[in-house]
Amino acid sequence: MRITIDGSVVDAKEGVSILEAAREAGIAIPTLCNHPDLPSSGTCGMCVVSVAGREGSVRACATPCEEGMEISTISESLTAERKRNLEKLLGRHVLECDDCVFLQKCRLLELVREFGAKPGAKRTAEEVVSRAGVVVFDQTKCIGCGNCVRVCPTGYLSVDPATGKVTLSNDPEVDCINCGQCILHCPVGAIEGAGEFEELERVFSEGKKVMVAQFAPSIRTSIGEEFGMEPGTVTTGQLVAALRKLGFAYVFDTAAGADFTTMEEAAEVAERVLSGGPLPAMTSCCPAWVRFVEFFHPEFVPNLCSSRSPQIMLGGIVKEYWSKVAGVDPGDIEMVSIMPCVAKKGEAAREEMRIDGRLPVDRVLTTRELARLLKKRGIDLSALPPEEADDPFGSPSGAGVIYGSSGGVFESAFRTAYYLLTKEELPDGAMKAVRGIDGRKEMEIAIGDRAVRICVVSGVRNADVVLGELRENPGKYDAVEVMACPGGCIGGGGQPIPTTRDAVRKRSEGLYSIDRSKTLRVAHRNAAVHRVYSEFFRDEATRKKVLHTRYAKRDRTEVKPLTDSKQYD
């Protein structure tokens, strides 16, 4: 259909909103609460436009295009209305720009400057800051857009009709799994992850610890966005250099930890498929997914693989094995993980992860937190010459790198499982059907005379559907991979904001480009992996203690009111 926007003729697709048509045509309309991956709520009122023949203004995000529409996006009356609407929002949002998840890249702040709006909100006794697990909800910043409610996969969040503010569920049958999708979709920084930022700086300043960093597979194609680079840009070498500039004595690649997870998980899945263990075998690398099973569907806990996630495996190997090789007391090591995920903070603190009383990982920073720390220190990641991560955990396989994308865990596992069972390498491209950011992918793979049925899921709502199907038909799949966040870790709750479906796709493509470029593409041919197994994991008890864990039914997350907003980053 054809419409006119500010005098320009625009071809609009059937069913799109005025806002979408304008964006497609390169015409800017102010907006705040709109997110390209969510249905529009029209809450903020910044996208008001005039339509010929209609009285008053309409909200461009919620008004579908019609043939022949004549639309105006610029006028004195529209500017005045937008300013009034913005000041209403500012009457509800306490500005704390120095302590915000947006790291000064805030659309609200841009609009304040553009329209000359005046902040007006102050903290009130009725509004609260609450922490559920590792996610912090600040009512003093909430504008009631409902984006968090629409992305919350468990129904934990709602908007109170009386106050227009987000509230946490009191239902004992509902819980927060700390996936962090609410953080990514909040337009005003009202939801954040509990921080390790200031505490890490204290540890650096004391100088008593051997500082060791590890960085997750997905970070290398996302953190560049915080420094003006395109999503999907590979920054592995610059990331290593930046961590060294911060003061880390050793920098390891969590993708090397993924190679160990692959070895254990591949063996576990193969054993279950052949020996009749609990099927389908379900991945346990994603702590938000694990939490979802433990709380909402504990009957599936036995299906979870006991293999630890890459960050926990690598942390354990560093403290229990590498410390002896390097001549370092494991108690002196401060292992810091850079993760795309807020739930990884909770995973690192689980008591079940302790090895001889020690937690493998001491603290977790998200992608955003690392970017904030780098900027505070004046370190521009994009300008750094690349450096190599430290041996023996600096040269992962391509299979370890693709862990960051949905489907990557099982592609990695089955590259190795296929070899373990057939003594032949899996043909290149045999697992392409599980790649990509679609929420659900299925395939069969023949291993010898056995057809293994695989389901790969990202997004908890999709996983919930699959679990329902498995109750009706327990034998439907042999193996199920689940990542709580859409697209996998590349779309994790600790990643740069904004995170959109398009950004997730590009980050995924970046990871697979690394895999294609590597000579080493399978975990079972990683020399460092073989060395650790031969030198350290000679007995079953040690291997089980360091590389495996247990899961169990969980109680509801305790909600803690916070009186000081500076308790989080």
C-alpha positions in Angstrom: 0.0 0.0 0.0 1.0 3.6 -0.4 1.0 6.2 2.3 2.5 9.7 2.6 4.7 10.7 5.5 5.8 14.3 5.8 5.0 14.7 2.0 7.1 11.7 0.9 5.3 8.7 -0.7 6.1 5.5 1.2 5.4 1.9 0.2 4.2 0.2 3.4 3.7 -3.5 3.9 0.3 -4.8 4.8 -0.3 -4.8 8.5 2.7 -2.7 9.6 2.3 0.2 12.0 3.0 3.8 11.0 6.2 3.6 13.1 7.5 0.5 11.3 6.7 2.0 7.9 8.5 5.2 8.8 11.6 3.3 10.0 11.7 1.3 6.8 11.6 4.5 4.9 14.4 6.1 7.0 12.0 8.7 8.6 12.7 9.2 12.3 9.8 9.3 14.8 10.8 9.7 18.5 10.0 6.7 20.7 11.1 5.2 24.0 9.1 2.2 25.1 9.0 0.5 21.6 11.2 -2.5 21.1 11.4 -4.1 17.7 10.9 -7.6 19.0 7.8 -6.9 21.1 4.2 -5.9 20.4 3.8 -2.2 20.9 2.1 -0.9 24.1 2.0 2.8 23.2 2.8 3.7 26.8 5.4 6.4 26.5 3.5 8.6 24.0 6.6 9.9 22.3 5.7 8.6 18.9 2.5 10.7 18.5 1.8 11.7 14.9 -1.0 13.5 13.0 -3.2 11.7 10.4 -5.2 13.8 8.0 -8.9 13.4 8.6 -8.5 12.3 12.2 -8.9 14.5 15.2 -6.0 14.8 17.6 -2.9 12.7 17.4 -2.4 8.9 17.2 0.5 6.8 18.5 2.5 5.6 15.5 3.6 2.4 17.2 0.1 1.2 17.7 -1.7 2.5 14.6 -1.7 0.3 11.5 -1.1 1.8 8.1 -4.0 2.2 5.7 -4.0 2.9 2.0 -3.7 6.6 1.2 -2.9 7.8 4.7 -1.4 11.2 5.0 0.8 11.4 8.1 2.7 14.3 9.7 5.4 13.6 12.2 6.6 17.2 12.7 4.6 20.2 14.0 4.6 22.6 17.0 1.6 20.8 18.5 3.3 17.4 18.2 6.5 18.7 19.8 4.5 20.2 22.7 2.6 17.0 23.2 5.7 14.9 23.1 7.3 17.2 25.7 4.3 16.9 28.0 4.3 13.1 27.7 8.0 13.0 28.4 7.7 15.1 31.5 5.0 12.8 32.7 7.4 9.9 32.4 10.1 11.9 34.2 7.6 12.5 37.0 7.8 8.7 37.6 11.5 8.0 36.8 14.3 9.0 39.2 17.3 9.9 37.2 20.5 8.2 38.4 22.5 8.3 35.3 25.9 7.6 36.9 24.6 4.3 38.2 22.6 2.9 35.3 22.7 -0.2 33.2 22.7 2.0 30.0 26.2 3.3 30.6 25.1 6.8 29.4 23.8 5.3 26.1 20.2 6.1 27.2 17.4 7.0 24.9 15.5 8.7 27.7 18.4 11.0 28.4 18.6 11.8 24.7 14.9 12.7 24.6 15.3 14.9 27.7 18.0 16.8 26.0 16.2 17.0 22.7 12.9 18.3 24.1 14.4 20.3 27.0 12.2 18.4 29.5 12.6 18.9 33.2 13.2 15.9 35.6 10.7 15.8 38.4 10.7 12.4 40.1 12.0 11.8 43.7 12.2 8.7 45.7 9.1 8.0 47.7 8.5 5.7 50.7 5.9 3.7 48.8 8.2 2.8 45.9 10.6 0.0 46.5 13.8 -1.5 45.2 13.7 -5.3 45.5 16.2 -8.1 44.7 15.1 -11.5 43.5 18.1 -13.7 43.2 20.5 -11.7 41.1 18.0 -9.4 39.5 17.1 -6.0 41.0 13.7 -4.3 40.3 13.6 -0.6 41.0 10.1 0.9 41.1 11.5 4.4 41.4 12.6 4.2 37.7 9.7 2.2 36.3 7.5 4.0 33.7 5.0 1.1 33.5 5.5 0.3 29.8 5.1 -3.4 30.5 7.9 -4.6 28.3 9.3 -6.7 31.1 5.9 -8.3 31.7 5.7 -9.3 28.0 9.2 -11.0 28.0 9.0 -12.6 31.4 8.7 -16.3 30.6 7.3 -17.4 34.0 4.7 -14.8 34.8 6.7 -13.4 37.7 6.2 -9.8 36.7 3.1 -7.7 36.3 2.1 -4.0 36.2 0.0 -2.8 39.2 -3.0 -1.0 37.7 -3.2 1.2 40.7 0.4 2.5 40.6 1.4 1.7 37.0 4.6 0.2 38.3 6.1 -3.3 37.8 5.4 -5.7 40.7 6.8 -9.1 41.7 4.5 -12.0 42.0 3.4 -13.2 45.4 2.2 -16.5 44.0 4.2 -19.3 45.7 3.9 -21.4 42.5 5.7 -18.7 40.4 9.4 -17.8 40.5 12.0 -15.7 38.8 14.7 -17.8 37.0 17.1 -14.8 36.6 17.2 -15.1 32.8 17.5 -11.3 32.6 15.4 -10.8 29.6 13.4 -8.1 31.5 16.7 -6.2 31.8 17.3 -6.2 28.1 13.8 -5.0 27.2 13.4 -2.3 29.9 13.8 1.1 28.1 14.7 3.1 31.2 17.1 0.9 33.3 14.5 0.1 36.0 15.8 -3.5 36.1 19.4 -4.4 36.6 21.7 -7.3 37.6 23.2 -7.5 41.0 26.7 -6.2 40.6 30.2 -7.4 41.4 31.7 -4.2 40.0 32.9 -2.2 43.1 33.9 -5.4 45.0 36.2 -6.5 42.1 37.9 -3.1 42.2 38.5 -3.6 45.9 40.2 -7.0 45.3 42.3 -5.4 42.6 43.4 -2.6 44.9 44.3 -4.9 47.7 46.7 -6.8 45.5 46.6 -10.0 47.5 45.1 -12.3 44.9 46.4 -13.9 41.7 43.8 -12.4 39.4 42.6 -14.8 36.7 39.9 -14.0 34.1 37.9 -16.2 31.8 35.6 -15.0 29.1 32.6 -16.8 27.6 32.3 -17.7 23.9 29.6 -15.2 23.1 31.4 -12.2 24.6 33.8 -12.0 21.7 31.1 -11.1 19.2 29.1 -8.8 21.4 31.2 -6.6 23.7 32.5 -4.6 20.7 29.0 -3.0 20.5 29.7 -1.1 23.7 32.6 0.5 21.9 30.8 1.5 18.7 31.4 -1.7 16.7 28.8 -3.6 14.8 27.1 -6.7 16.4 29.0 -9.8 15.4 32.4 -8.2 15.1 35.0 -10.6 16.4 37.0 -9.0 19.2 38.7 -12.0 20.9 42.2 -10.6 20.8 41.2 -7.1 21.9 39.2 -8.6 24.7 42.2 -10.5 26.0 44.3 -7.3 25.8 41.7 -5.3 27.7 41.5 -7.8 30.5 45.3 -7.7 30.9 45.2 -3.9 31.0 42.7 -4.1 33.8 45.3 -6.1 35.8 44.5 -9.7 35.3 47.6 -11.8 35.5 46.2 -14.6 33.5 43.4 -14.6 30.9 41.8 -17.9 29.8 39.1 -18.6 27.3 35.9 -20.2 28.6 35.5 -21.8 25.2 38.3 -24.1 26.3 36.2 -25.0 29.3 33.4 -25.8 26.8 35.7 -28.3 25.2 35.8 -30.1 28.6 32.0 -29.8 28.9 31.7 -31.3 25.4 33.9 -34.3 26.4 31.8 -35.0 29.5 28.4 -34.3 28.0 29.1 -36.2 24.8 30.0 -39.3 26.9 27.0 -38.8 29.1 24.6 -38.5 26.2 26.1 -41.4 24.4 26.0 -43.6 27.5 22.3 -42.8 28.1 21.3 -43.4 24.5 23.1 -46.7 24.4 22.5 -48.0 27.9 19.0 -46.7 28.6 19.7 -43.9 31.1 17.2 -41.1 31.7 16.0 -39.9 28.3 15.8 -37.5 26.8 19.2 -36.3 28.0 18.9 -32.5 28.7 21.6 -29.9 28.7 22.5 -28.2 31.9 24.8 -25.4 30.7 22.2 -22.7 31.1 21.6 -21.9 34.8 18.2 -20.1 34.1 17.0 -23.2 32.3 18.2 -25.4 35.2 16.4 -23.1 37.7 13.3 -23.4 35.6 13.4 -27.2 35.7 14.3 -27.3 39.4 11.4 -25.1 40.5 8.6 -25.6 37.9 9.3 -29.1 36.6 11.3 -31.0 39.1 10.1 -34.3 37.6 12.6 -33.7 34.8 15.6 -33.1 37.1 16.9 -36.6 36.5 17.0 -35.8 32.8 19.5 -33.0 33.3 23.1 -33.9 32.4 25.3 -33.8 35.5 28.2 -32.2 33.5 29.1 -28.8 34.8 28.9 -25.7 32.6 32.0 -24.4 30.9 32.7 -21.6 33.3 32.4 -23.9 36.3 34.5 -26.6 34.7 37.2 -24.2 33.8 37.2 -22.6 37.2 37.5 -26.0 38.8 40.3 -27.1 36.5 42.2 -23.9 37.1 42.0 -24.1 40.9 42.5 -27.9 41.2 44.9 -28.6 38.3 46.5 -25.5 36.9 47.3 -24.1 40.3 49.6 -27.1 40.9 51.3 -26.7 37.5 51.7 -23.0 38.1 52.8 -23.3 41.7 50.0 -21.1 43.0 47.9 -21.8 46.1 44.4 -22.3 44.9 43.1 -20.2 47.8 45.1 -17.3 46.4 43.3 -17.4 43.0 40.6 -14.9 42.3 38.7 -16.5 39.3 36.5 -13.9 37.6 34.2 -15.0 34.8 33.0 -12.5 32.1 29.6 -13.9 31.1 26.7 -12.8 28.8 24.2 -13.9 31.5 23.1 -12.6 34.9 22.0 -16.1 36.0 25.7 -17.2 35.8 26.2 -15.1 39.0 23.8 -17.4 40.8 25.3 -20.5 39.3 28.8 -19.6 40.5 27.5 -19.2 44.0 25.6 -22.6 44.2 26.8 -24.7 47.1 26.7 -27.8 44.9 29.6 -26.3 42.8 32.1 -26.4 45.7 35.1 -28.6 45.3 36.8 -29.4 48.7 35.1 -26.3 50.1 36.1 -23.9 47.3 33.9 -22.3 44.8 35.4 -22.7 41.3 34.4 -19.2 40.3 34.7 -16.3 42.8 32.7 -13.7 40.9 30.9 -13.1 37.6 30.8 -9.8 35.6 28.3 -9.4 32.7 29.4 -8.1 29.3 27.9 -4.7 30.4 29.7 -4.7 33.7 33.1 -5.3 32.0 32.4 -2.6 29.5 31.6 -0.2 32.3 34.8 -1.1 34.1 36.9 -0.6 31.0 35.3 2.8 30.3 35.9 3.8 33.9 39.6 3.0 33.5 39.8 4.8 30.1 40.4 1.6 28.2 39.0 1.6 24.6 38.7 -2.0 23.6 38.3 -1.1 19.9 41.7 0.6 19.8 43.8 -2.2 21.4 46.1 -4.4 19.4 44.9 -8.1 19.8 46.7 -10.5 22.2 46.5 -14.2 22.7 44.9 -15.8 25.7 47.1 -17.8 28.0 48.0 -21.4 27.6 46.9 -24.1 28.3 43.4 -22.7 28.1 43.8 -20.2 25.4 43.3 -22.3 22.3 39.8 -23.7 22.2 38.2 -25.7 19.4 35.6 -24.1 17.1 33.2 -26.4 18.8 33.9 -24.7 22.1 33.3 -21.2 20.5 29.8 -22.0 19.1 28.5 -22.8 22.6 27.5 -19.2 22.6 24.7 -19.7 20.1 21.6 -21.9 20.3 22.3 -25.3 18.8 26.1 -24.9 19.4 26.1 -27.0 22.6 24.6 -30.0 20.8 26.6 -29.5 17.6 29.7 -29.6 19.7 28.6 -32.6 21.8 27.5 -34.6 18.7 30.7 -33.8 16.8 32.5 -35.6 19.7 29.8 -38.2 20.5 29.7 -39.3 16.9 33.5 -39.9 17.0 33.3 -41.7 20.4 30.7 -44.1 19.0 32.0 -44.6 15.4 35.7 -43.6 15.5 34.9 -41.4 12.5 34.5 -37.6 12.4 31.0 -36.3 11.9 30.6 -35.0 8.3 31.0 -31.3 8.0 27.6 -29.6 8.1 25.7 -32.6 9.4 24.3 -30.5 12.3 23.3 -27.4 10.3 19.6 -28.0 11.0 20.1 -27.0 14.7 21.9 -23.8 13.9 20.3 -20.3 13.8 18.2 -18.3 16.2 14.8 -19.9 15.7 13.1 -20.9 19.0 12.8 -24.5 18.1 14.8 -26.8 15.8 14.6 -30.6 15.4 16.6 -33.2 13.5 17.6 -36.9 13.5 21.2 -38.0 13.3 22.3 -41.5 12.5 25.1 -42.8 14.7 25.9 -46.3 13.6 22.5 -48.1 13.4 20.9 -45.8 15.9 18.8 -42.7 14.9 19.1 -40.1 17.6 16.3 -37.6 17.8 17.4 -34.1 18.8 15.4 -31.0 19.8 17.1 -27.7 20.3 15.2 -24.9 22.0 15.9 -21.3 23.0 13.4 -19.3 25.1 11.8 -20.7 28.2 8.3 -20.5 26.8 9.3 -22.8 23.9 11.0 -25.1 26.4 7.8 -25.3 28.5 5.9 -26.4 25.4 8.5 -29.2 24.7 8.2 -30.4 28.3 4.5 -30.6 28.0 4.9 -32.7 24.9 7.4 -35.0 26.7 4.8 -35.6 29.4 2.5 -36.9 26.7 5.2 -38.8 24.8 8.3 -39.4 26.9 10.1 -41.1 24.0 9.7 -38.2 21.5 13.4 -37.1 21.8 16.6 -38.7 22.8 18.3 -35.4 23.6 17.1 -31.8 24.3 19.2 -28.7 24.3 17.7 -25.6 26.0 18.9 -22.1 26.4 16.7 -19.8 28.4 17.5 -16.7 26.3 16.3 -16.3 22.7 19.1 -17.3 20.3 21.2 -18.7 23.2 23.9 -16.9 25.2 24.4 -14.4 22.4 21.0 -13.0 23.5 21.7 -13.3 27.2 20.5 -11.0 29.9 24.0 -9.6 30.6 24.6 -8.6 27.0 24.8 -5.0 25.5 21.6 -3.0 25.4 19.9 -2.8 23.0 19.8 -6.5 22.2 17.5 -7.3 19.3 16.8 -10.3 17.1 18.9 -8.8 14.4 21.9 -8.2 16.8 21.5 -11.8 18.1 21.6 -13.1 14.5 24.8 -11.2 13.7 26.5 -12.3 16.9 25.7 -15.9 16.1 27.1 -15.5 12.6 30.3 -14.1 14.1 30.7 -17.2 16.3 30.2 -19.6 13.4 32.7 -17.6 11.3 35.3 -18.3 14.0 34.5 -22.0 13.9 34.8 -22.1 10.1 38.2 -20.4 10.3 39.7 -22.8 12.8 41.8 -25.9 12.0 40.8 -27.4 15.4 37.0 -27.8 15.3 36.4 -30.6 17.7 36.9 -30.9 21.4 38.3 -34.5 21.3 41.4 -33.2 19.3 42.2 -30.4 21.7 45.8 -31.2 22.9 45.2 -29.2 26.1 42.1 -31.3 26.9 44.1 -34.5 26.4 46.9 -33.2 28.6 44.6 -32.4 31.5 42.8 -35.7 31.3 46.1 -37.7 31.2 47.8 -35.8 34.0 44.9 -35.0 36.3 41.7 -37.0 35.5 43.3 -40.4 35.6 40.8 -41.7 38.2 37.0 -41.5 38.0 36.6 -40.0 41.5 38.6 -36.9 40.6 36.9 -36.4 37.3 33.4 -36.7 38.9 34.3 -34.3 41.7 35.7 -31.6 39.4 33.6 -31.9 36.3 30.1 -33.0 37.5 27.5 -31.8 39.9 23.9 -32.5 41.0 20.6 -30.8 40.7 17.4 -31.0 42.8 14.0 -29.5 43.4 14.3 -25.9 44.5 12.3 -23.5 46.7 11.1 -20.1 45.6 13.6 -17.3 45.3 13.7 -15.1 48.4 12.8 -11.4 47.6 14.9 -8.9 49.5 13.9 -5.2 49.8 16.9 -3.0 49.3 17.2 0.4 51.1 20.3 1.5 49.2 20.1 1.6 45.4 23.9 1.5 45.3 23.9 -2.1 46.4 23.8 -3.1 42.7 25.3 -1.9 39.3 
